[in-house]
């Protein structure tokens, strides 16, 4: 079975994240890299609402996820040293995370690269952590 890797902050975990994990898991065993608090603060210019250990706990509890850990790097490819990324066959991103840097990285490392649309679970509204945060700010 192929090994699939996704990475993100997964702050304010919501149904859109679960739908993304469900879709990504159709490609193989799903491994997740969670952005560390320091990287997310640097990338997004704000602190996380849920600290990295809490986000890790929640992501690991989702049935579509084989395993998860915390990325140790910084920036867009903070997962480059993640052992799960190193062993994966496929990097999956959503349309918001699709970058030339990630495409090039997968080409160099001979990994498949898949971009998924943001599709909410049936009967649920579209969700985004950014939009949710705006509502509560």
C-alpha angles and dihedrals in degrees: 000000000000121000117231127198130199128175135195147123096264090193113159089022109218144166092277090062092050091049089050091051091048092052094044091050089062087074095057143290106347122227121180131207114201119206112245118242092251094053094047091049089050094046099041101028093235140082121256121257092218116042118238096258091053092048089049091051092051096045092048089054093060111102095223092059117088092190141333140199140173120272114236100202133081132243136008094336097036087141097064093106094039109123090219091056091047092055097041126107096201134037111204123194134171121241091266091058099045109121137162088236091061093044091052092046091055092047091052093046094042094239126144115249122209128183117203127198119235102258118168122223112271111282094011128105122248111270135201127173090223093056092044091050091051089055093054097040 
